Amino acid sequence: MATPANGNPGPGNGKSQWDRVAEMDEFRLLLLARKQFVIPATIFFVVYYFLLPILVGYAPAFMARKVWGNVNLAYLFALSQFFVAWGIAWNYVIAARKFDEFGVKIMDHLRREGWFKAEEEKK
Amino acid sequence: MSMTLVLFLTFIAITLGITAWAARQSGSAASYFTANRRITAWQNGVAVAGDYMSAASFLGIAGLIAFFGYDGFLYSVGWLVAYLTVLLIVAEPLRNAGKYTMADVLAYRLSPKPVRGMASLSTLIVSTFYMIAQMVGAGALVALLLKGTFVNFHIAVIGVGVLMIVYVVFGGMIATTWVQIIKAMLLMGGTILLSFLVMAHFHFSFSEFFGAIANVSYTGADGKMVVKDFLTPGLRFKPPYGPLELISLGIALIFGTAGLPHILVRFYTVPDAKTARYSVVWAMVLIGSFYIMTTFLGFGAATIVGRDFIGKNGGTNMSAPLLAKALAGDVFFAFICAIAFATILAVVAGLTISASTSFAHDVWTNIVRDGKEAIPGEERKVARVAAFVVGAIAIGIAELLGPAANVAFLVALAFAVAASANLPVIVFSIFWRRFNTAGAVCGLGAGLIGSIALIFIGPSIMGIDPPTAAASARHFIQHAPIFPLENPGILSVPIGFAGAIFGTLLTARDPAAEEKFVELEVRCNTGLGAEKATAH
């Protein structure tokens, strides 16, 4: 991705280039979208993961219950952790496509305002 | 010469060839420290998996499952789930805002010198302690794998140490990355083959396999044969402290992995944050598949080889190689041993490069030289010397400790420091506007001291041994442990977070740092101004 040339604050002097990116609607929406995914996903995986040692540690008899042939609840729950982790990662990748789209919009916005002029002229 | 030794030498020859090839690539700093940031997503994913899956995973977890059944498998779970922290919180901001090390992001908006100094200290402690643990394990293991040849513990430690120094000093990040990739592929290949053979042994019937797991027999402590259902929890983690130990281990894994310097530096080797994201997903596919397959390795060893036989033929760490021997004979045994060897070498090389990069970039260039090289190319030279020194120190300490030393606690310590010192400060720098220099220094210091102190007063260091125990295996302090857990995470992680929070709130606001928060937030989320990939 391109760099806004340092020392070239572009139009709307007075504020730093970073402040002006931070005030863009696209950037606000990007942060919001990220938060809306990352916070619940993190809470979910932390809770789901720690249920395993807590249940195995404090309710071993319950977890030793056989549910499928000789396979017990403890093993199935442990195994499910792998698929849940993969599932969250997959969902994140899909959600992140939207983050990337916001990123492209921010770049377009900057380009429209002539942020990269100095750089492009060099080429 | 034994078959195993021949395979070891083959691996050494291939990796030295890669090192020679990497050494001929352009000699810029970007190429030495970050492989020109041109590693692709799948390559980096495989390399992350290679850096992460140590011999402790391959041989150690297989052994734990072979001896303690389900409780050993519990270890496997946390190693994958931990990558969600890396994926969701750390990888992309780090790639966007940093250059070579973890400290780049921490020092971004704070007073660089104190923060870099502490972050580098923490990096060096995590890397060297982890390295010493790997080296002692490596020496004992290589000597065991090459039993019957001239290679003993001392020769093995020196050999592994010299090789890791050569990879890093001459081949830099390019060679280290490709050593990781080859090792990870060998490890996956060997594990898939071994799992396949285990299932073939049980006629590809899961009910037969799990039937055997439900009836594992071995000689109990009283000398009588016992039959146990190895899927039952509680064979290792028993009350009163077992459950807490499990939770504490989980905390260290979930919060520590995202603070391991040798994993974090890998995200600087890719062109952008998007590639960093996909590389974590690749790593998760590999790491998850591997740890699921520890089911076959561990329970296969428990049912096919048996705990008694493994105990008499090298102990827990030999479970996977002995399983290979039982299923497919000596050649496959040699192959699995060679994979274990490759695993060890790759991990110590990864640790060496992250430690030496941190010293050269954080301590030398940014603290001693105020952020600018005095002589062009100096940073790389310092990194090479640092790699040599760090490697030599690790060899020396491993030789002094000897093969019987209990070093498992050093791994627990490395993860505890990463979780308690590094992670809180990484998270607060990125997400908390008010966070200031005092908070970072207090957080790093509290996490570091808390982890070390709790390990020191815990059962790894303190304990009362019977007079018959061998001198090298005795506890350092002959006194009942004050802190009951081997893994301090449950207490040290809150200590680290509290240090960072109180350090910040009890000192004055730092307007400069808060102003730069906006800049860091924009950089982390958009990649504006991020380090770019360089041409060959």
Interface residues (C-beta under 8 A of the other chain):
Chain A: M1 A2 T3 P4 S16 W18 D19 V21 A22 F27 L30 L31 R34 V38 A41 T42 F45 V46 Y49 F50 L52 P53 I54 V56 G57 Y58 P60 M63 A64 G69 N70 V71 N72 A74 Y75 A78 L79 Q81 F82 A85 W86 I88 A89 W90 Y92 V93 A96 F99 D100 G103 I106 M107
Chain B: Y70 F73 L74 S76 V77 G78 L80 V81 Y83 L84 T85 L87 L88 I89 F206 S207 F210 G211 I213 A214 D229 L231 T232 P233 G234 F237 G242 P243 L244 L246 I247 L249 G250 I254 D272 K274 R277 Y278 V280 V281 M284 V285 G288 Y291 I292 V518 E519 E521 V522 R523 N525 T526 G527 L528 G529 A530
